[in-house]
């Protein structure tokens, strides 16, 4: 499974990478620091799951979520944010997000979500 982490925080991407590598999941991980870079990766890679931040420089993750669900509806999207406000969560659920997690409380849920979706592949 290919997992794409889209977050403008290098620290957050590194934390996620470290945690996922420690779990020894059968995944390959790609990284993007903004929406534009993520679009380029999606055009050239068969990504199955995206861990996506909302607030980033330039375009935000909600805009990318809209595009992904329209263009690649089978990709699982995990919105992973420090901004779990109702207006954001409602918008994301309406656009078809698969998971909506708060970075400060739900960090440890990410490996389980990936494992669950790995099992669905087989």
C-alpha positions as CSV (number, residue, x, y, z in Angstrom):
1,X,0.0,0.0,0.0
2,X,1.2,3.5,-0.8
3,X,0.5,6.1,1.8
4,X,0.9,9.8,1.1
5,X,1.5,12.2,4.0
6,X,0.5,15.8,3.1
7,X,1.5,18.3,5.8
8,X,3.5,21.5,5.7
9,X,5.1,20.7,9.0
10,X,8.3,18.7,8.4
11,X,8.3,17.8,12.1
12,X,4.8,16.3,11.8
13,X,5.8,14.3,8.7
14,X,8.9,13.1,10.5
15,X,6.8,12.0,13.6
16,X,4.4,10.1,11.3
17,X,7.2,8.5,9.4
18,X,9.0,7.4,12.5
19,X,5.8,5.9,14.1
20,X,4.8,4.1,10.9
21,X,8.3,2.7,10.3
22,X,8.4,1.4,13.9
23,X,5.1,-0.5,13.2
24,X,6.8,-2.3,10.3
25,X,3.6,-2.1,8.2
26,X,3.8,-3.3,4.6
27,X,3.5,0.2,3.1
28,X,5.6,2.7,1.2
29,X,5.4,6.3,2.3
30,X,5.5,9.4,0.1
31,X,5.5,12.9,1.4
32,X,4.3,16.3,0.2
33,X,4.7,19.6,2.0
34,X,1.8,21.3,0.1
35,X,-1.2,20.7,-2.1
36,X,0.6,21.3,-5.3
37,X,3.3,18.8,-4.5
38,X,0.6,16.3,-3.5
39,X,-1.1,16.7,-6.9
40,X,2.1,15.9,-8.7
41,X,2.6,12.8,-6.6
42,X,-1.0,11.6,-7.2
43,X,-0.6,12.0,-11.0
44,X,2.4,9.6,-11.0
45,X,1.8,7.2,-8.2
46,X,-1.0,4.8,-7.3
47,X,-1.7,6.1,-3.8
48,X,-4.2,4.2,-1.7
49,X,-4.3,6.3,1.5
50,X,-3.7,9.9,2.2
51,X,-3.0,11.5,5.6
52,X,-3.9,15.1,5.0
53,X,-3.6,18.3,7.0
54,X,-6.2,21.1,6.6
55,X,-4.2,24.2,7.2
56,X,-1.2,24.6,4.9
57,X,0.5,27.4,3.1
58,X,-1.2,28.1,-0.2
59,X,-4.2,25.9,-0.8
60,X,-5.6,23.9,2.0
61,X,-6.3,20.3,2.6
62,X,-10.0,20.6,2.1
63,X,-9.5,21.7,-1.5
64,X,-7.3,18.7,-2.1
65,X,-9.9,16.4,-0.4
66,X,-12.5,17.7,-2.8
67,X,-10.3,16.9,-5.8
68,X,-9.2,13.5,-4.5
69,X,-12.7,12.3,-3.8
70,X,-13.9,13.5,-7.3
71,X,-10.9,12.2,-9.3
72,X,-9.7,9.2,-7.2
73,X,-12.8,8.1,-5.2
74,X,-11.2,4.9,-4.0
75,X,-8.4,6.6,-2.1
76,X,-8.9,6.6,1.6
77,X,-8.4,10.0,3.1
78,X,-7.6,10.6,6.7
79,X,-7.9,14.3,7.6
80,X,-5.4,14.9,10.3
81,X,-5.6,18.4,11.8
82,X,-5.0,20.7,14.7
83,X,-8.2,22.4,13.7
84,X,-11.0,20.0,14.6
85,X,-13.7,22.7,14.5
86,X,-17.2,21.8,13.6
87,X,-17.2,23.9,10.4
88,X,-14.2,22.0,9.2
89,X,-15.4,18.5,10.2
90,X,-18.8,19.0,8.7
91,X,-17.2,20.2,5.4
92,X,-14.9,17.3,5.3
93,X,-17.6,14.7,6.0
94,X,-19.8,16.3,3.3
95,X,-16.9,15.9,0.8
96,X,-16.4,12.2,1.7
97,X,-13.5,12.1,4.1
98,X,-13.0,8.6,5.5
99,X,-11.5,9.6,8.9
100,X,-11.3,13.0,10.7
101,X,-8.7,13.0,13.4
102,X,-7.2,15.6,15.7
103,X,-3.4,15.6,15.8
104,X,-3.2,16.2,19.6
105,X,-5.6,13.4,20.6
106,X,-5.7,10.8,17.8
107,X,-2.1,10.5,16.6
108,X,-1.8,6.8,17.7
109,X,-4.9,5.9,15.7
110,X,-3.1,6.2,12.4
111,X,-1.3,2.8,12.3
112,X,-4.6,1.0,13.2
113,X,-6.4,2.8,10.4
114,X,-3.7,1.8,7.9
115,X,-3.7,-1.8,9.2
116,X,-7.5,-2.0,8.9
117,X,-7.3,-0.8,5.3
118,X,-4.4,-3.1,4.4
119,X,-6.6,-6.0,5.4
120,X,-9.3,-4.8,3.1
121,X,-6.9,-5.1,0.1
122,X,-6.7,-8.9,0.5
